Amino acid sequence: MKRYHDTMDQLRFTPEQKEDMVDRLMAAEAAAPRRVLPLRRLAAVGVAAALVLSLGVAGATGALGSAGEAFAGLFSGGAAETEIIDQIGYSIGASDTSNGVTITADAIMGDTYSYAVVYTIQREDGKALVNDDVLARVSNPSTGALPLAFQFHDITPLGYTGGSHARSWFYDADSADNAIQFVELRTQSAPIEPGEVTVQLRDLEVYNEDYTARTTLAKGSWTLKFQLDFENSSRVLPCGQTFRLDGAEAVLNTVTLSPLSIQVDYTVRGEGDPSMDWIEPLSLSLTYTDGTTLDLSHAGGTSAYGEDAVNCQKSMIFDQILALDEVAFVTVGDVVIPVTQ
């Protein structure tokens, strides 16, 4: 019962949505066979509360939209990629409202080390959150990134203390509605443990024309909680090879490849100087079965320095979902590793 009430508390409706609920329920009432009873039109709030019951059931059965739909235009390049997203991701629906603005975590997908979350942000009164001038200032045409930022943003898996790196941006998935979207891609240095994640967001801000300052667009504080629990789609490739990296000896510990991301774990021996960068110099690429190559050398990562060695993870989330049966091999430095089909 508590889980049911928590689900109900996450649902918010604009006046337009409430009116639509009234119309839908009145139509259903007219069509259903029933005893003849005195009839009067219910108050909009009461009808909206009644429709919440059906929406709660719909949410539990996945009728509110799939992960593939939520990530459409971000990763999927066709039906095959959408099918993969639905296998490695799921809808969330957790939301919070502050000062008339609702933020909803729509869907998440992930693998052993990485995950991607997409959110929808909109005003409860149905008005546009972002004006046309801001929507026209796309800073990155390839992603549709808008000149927006949160004043504070933190996402923390329960009990996680390792390192991570991320990228995120805002975009407008549908110019016909009043909402905008926010997506975050994050990779951890340690495997993701199933469990609860807490997202804290505060004060949505907009950049000025030359990106030298920001002003508050929507003041508020939002907290969302949901579960990390992915189907493991990753492949761990055979490793243990030794190679040279900028003159130093290195050993390849593991390469983990999934449709969403890649992580390369390696140890550079005899190099304990924390001023050295052992992430950027490592070349990394995928070669497809058709002979084309995807260069991933620009991937980021984390390093842990010891007395006699440096342990490194170089990793990234892909711009497009991969079909692993189309990848022939991974090249790390001068080490070529076949991807077993």
N, C-alpha and C positions, 0 to 999 in steps of 0.2 A: 504493500500500500504506500509506503514512503517513496519508493521508486516512481509510482504512478503520480503522486503529488509533485515530486521533483520535476517530472516531465511536464505536467500542467503549468508549473511556475515558469517554465522556459518559453512558453508560447505567448506572443504579443501580437496585437492586431491593430491596424490603422482603422479610422472611421470608415473608409471605403471598403475594407475587408469585412468589417462587421455588417455593413449593409448588404454585401454580397452573401454573407452567411444567412441573413434573414431571408433573402429571396430564395436561396437554395433550400432552406428548411421548409419554407412555406410551400414551395413546389412539391417537395417530398411529402409533406402533410396532405396536400390535395390529392396526390396520386395513390396514397396508401389506403387499402380497405380498412374500415374502422366502424365502430358504433357511432351513431349520430350524437354529438355532444355540443353544448354551447361553445362557440369558437370566438376567440378574440386574438388579435395580433399581439405577440409577446414583445416586451421591451427588447431593444437591440442587444443590450448587455446580457440579458437572460438567454436569448437565442445563441449569441456567440459562445456562452458558457456551455450550452447544449452541444454545439458543433465541436467544441474542444474534445468531447468524448470520442467522436469519430476520428478526429485528427490524431488523437493520442494512439488509437489503434492503428491508424495508417502509418504513423511514424515507427511503431514497433514492427510493422511488416515490411518496412523499406519503401513505402509508397510515396514518400516525400522526395524521392530522387536518388539516383545512384551516384557512386563516387565518380564514375566515368562522365556523367553529366556535369557534375560540379567542376571537374578539371578540364572540361571540353575547351579547346582553344589554348590551353596552357601546355599540355603534353601530348595529347592524342593527335595522331595524324590520320586516323581512319578507324574503321570498325574493329580491326584487329588490336590496335593499341587501346581502344576503349575497353575491349574485353579483358585485356591484361590489367588495366587500372581497376576494374571491378573485382578481379581476382586478388589483387594485393592491397586493396583499399576498401573503405566502407563509409557510409554516411554517418554524421555525428548528430547535428541538430541542437547542440548545447548553445544557449544564448544568455545574454545579460543586457539589461537596459539601464542607462544612466542619462539623466537630463534629456529624455525624449529621443535618445539615439540607441538603437539596438544593434549589437554585434552578435552574429551567429557563426559558430564553427560549422561549416557545411559538410566537409568531408576530409578524410585523411587517408594517405597511403604510405607504406613504408616497407623496410626490409631489415636486415640485421643491424645496420648502423645508421640508416638515414630515414627521414620521413618528410612529407610535404603536407601542409595544412592550408586549406582555402577557407576564407571567411567572407561573409556578406555584411556590409555596414549600411544602415538606412535609418531615416527619421521615422518615428512612429506616426507623425501627422500626415505622411504621404508626400511631403514636399521634398524637392531635390536637396540632397546633402551637399553637392558640389555644383557650382554654377558652370555655365558653358565656357567661360574664360579659362577656368582651371582645367576643364576637360580637354581644351584645345592645346594645353601646354604639355604634351606628351614628351617626356625626357628621353625615352628609349623606344623608337618605333618598333623594334623587334618584339618587345614585351608589352607595349602600350602603357608603360609605367607613367604614373601621374606624379606631380610635384607635391606629394603628401608624406607625412611621417607621424608616428606616435611620439609624444614627448617622453613616454616610458613604455617599454615593451619587454616582457620577460616570459619565457616558457620553460618550465622546469619539471622534468619527469621525477616522480617520487623516488627519493633516495639517491639520485644520480649526482656524482661528484667529479666526473671526468671532464675533459675538454671537449669543445665543439666549435664549429664555425657554421655560419648561415648567411643566406641572402634572402631579401624580401622586397616586395614592391606592391603598389596599389594599381588597380586597373578598373576599367568599366566593361563588364562582360556583356551588358545589354543597354544600349543607349535609350531604349524605350521605357525603362523603369527608373525609379528614383534612387537606386542602390549603387554602391561601388563595391569592389572586391579587394581583398588583401590576401596575398599568398606568401607563405614562408617555407623555405627549403632549409633543412638543418641536418648536419652530419655530426655524429658523435665519435669519439675516439674509442669508446667501449661499446659492446653490444647493447641494444635497447632491451630492457627488461619489461615484460608485460606489466601493466599497472596504470595508475592514475597520473595524469599530467595536469598541471595548473597553469593557465595562461592569464597574465595580468597586463592590462593595457590602460594607458592614461592619456587623455588630451590629444585629440586628433589635430594636427597642425598642417598648414600649407606654406610652401616656400614662396618667397618673392621671385620676381622675374630673373634675377641673376644668382639665385640660390645662396645668398649671403645671410639671410635671416628667415625666421619662420614666425607666423602668427597663428593664434588659436582659431581653428575652424569649428570644433565641437568639443566643449569642455566636459569631461566626465571620467569615471573610473569603472572599468569593466573587468570582471573575473569570471573565467570559464573553466570548467573541469570536464575532462572526458578520458576515455581509456585508450591506451596504446596496446594493441593486440593484433599483430599482423600475421598473415600466412607467410611462412618463410619461403621466399622464392629465390633466395641467393644460392649461388654455386661457389664453393671454395675450390680454387684451382690448385694443382700440384706445385709446390714451392720447395724452398731449401737451396736454391741456386745462389752462387756468389757472383758479384759483379763489381765494377769500379764506378765510383761516383765522385767526380771532381778530384781524382787522384787517391781517394780513400777506398778502403775495402768495405763492401756492404753485403749483407745477406738478405735475401728475400724471404720473409717469414710466411706471409699469407697474401693472396689476392682474392678478394671476395667480390663477385660480380652478380648483379641482379638486373631486372628490367628497369629499375629506377636509378641505380647508382653503382659506383665502383669504389672500393677501398683497397689500397696497397699498404701493407705493413712491412717495414724493413728496418734493419739495424745497421747503423754506420759504426764500424769498430775503431777504437783508438782515437775518437774525436769527442772530447768533452767540453769544448769551448762553446758556451752558449751564444757567442756572437756570430757563429757560423749558421748559415741557412742551408739545411739539407733537404728542404721541400721543393723549392723552385727549380734547382738544377736537374731534378729527376725527370727524364723524358718518359711519356706515357701515352699509349695510343691503343685503339681497337682497330682490327682489320676485319671487314665483313666477308662473307662467303663469295660476294661478287667482286672482291678485290679492292673495293674502296676503303679508305682509312679515315678514322675520326681521331684527331689529335686532342689529347686531354692533358697536355703538359702544363696548362695554365691552372690546373686544379689546385685547391688550397690544402691545408692540413695542419697537423699539430706535431710537436716534438717533445720528448722527455729526455733531459740530459742526465747521464750518469757519469761516474768517474772515468770509465774506459769505453763508453759507447753511448750512442744516441739512438733512442727508439723513435721511429717516425711513422706517421700515417698520412698518406697523401690520398685525398678522396674528393669526390664531387657527385652531385646529382645531375643527371643528364638533362639536356634541353628537350629531349623527346624520349618517350618510352621505347625501350629496346625489346625486340623479339630475340631471345638468346639463341635460338636456333639459326639466326642469321649472322652470328658472330663467329668467325673462324679462329681467331687467336688474339691474345693481349700481349703487347710488347712493353716491358718495363726496363728502361735503360737499353741494354743489348740482349736482354733475356726474352725469348719468345715462348709463350705458354699457350698451347692449344686449348680451345674451349670444347670439351667433349660433348658431342651431340647425343 
